[in-house]
Amino acid sequence: MKKTMESADTPVLMNQKTHAVFEGGEHGKSLAELCRELLSDQKKTWPACRQGYEFLRSMVVRDISCSEFSVRVQHNSGRMKSTLADVRKEAVNDRPCFLCLDHLPEKQKGIRYRNEYLILCNPMPVFPFHFTVSCLDHHPQTVRGKIDTLLQLAADFGSDWTVLYNGPRCGASAPDHLHFQVVPAGHMPVEKDIHGKDRFSLAARLDGVLLHSAKNLGREIVALEADNTIALTRVFDDFLKVLAEALLLDKEPMINVAAFCAGHNLRLLVFPRRKHRPEAFFRKGDDRVTVSPAVIEMGGVLVTPFQRDFERLNEEVVKDIYREVSLEGEIVQKVIDRLV
Ligand SMILES: [Zn+2]
């Protein structure tokens, strides 16, 4: 199957798919403004997108307090496809890449971002605004050497937005095509929970980058924060490298990342993982729990397409899922100790 966008028709296709261009925003509209306009336009011109957002309005949520932290369960049958997505290599190789320009739905358009990415509306949203930032090249999903893009996006979108990354083996529904997501800030409970008393402790200060680790949040979270993007990028890359060494991996360790603009600072929340889906996901029949943890779930919004799971998820099940898919605290601590 052809999965390259290098063809004679690429410039024509690119123009057809471009709703607007963002190259820095110095002389024009902000990136957030362009994306809001894109979504408003796509709801009018692309029926599947309109339906996806209409569907979201009827979706129900329920908060679960897990003593030290909280989660929000979202019953969203529109997410059936992504929750159940078969991301095994053979399945991915057998399907056309849905993020490549020549396979996008006919009515789908995007914001061309700094000439390297196309920002698209996610037609199966989890939040009232949900964008996919897709690389213009068919390039495997990775955060290695790409964290600066995540930080640039966070800075360009500003403090009302969050930029998300799913590793290819822990949540990305297109592990074969580099992409990020952008959602409005303030929707994931972890954003509040990290500010609670005694929730985070300063583990190190490296090159002006503050490194905190989570306490009592049910899963491992490492926060990196700085006003200097270069130093932040370097410390993140070091963290990833040392984590890979600690796990004896020559490929990218399983992580999810959320990037925020916090005043003058940029902040990364890193969720180190030991597995993608919990054992309960693979059970048969009624015992199956259909939650497939990716970055949004690690941030505290558990999306399930089934009413049954929506009703029966409770503190105990949530804590079990987090414990099972999150990397062991001792390994994370070992990585931090090696960095210092
Ligand atoms: Zn692709």
Boltz pocket constraint, residues with backbone or C-beta under 6 A from the ligand:
constraints:
  - pocket:
      binder: B
      contacts: [[A, 3], [A, 97], [A, 98], [A, 99], [A, 100], [A, 137], [A, 138], [A, 139], [A, 176], [A, 177]]
      max_distance: 6.0
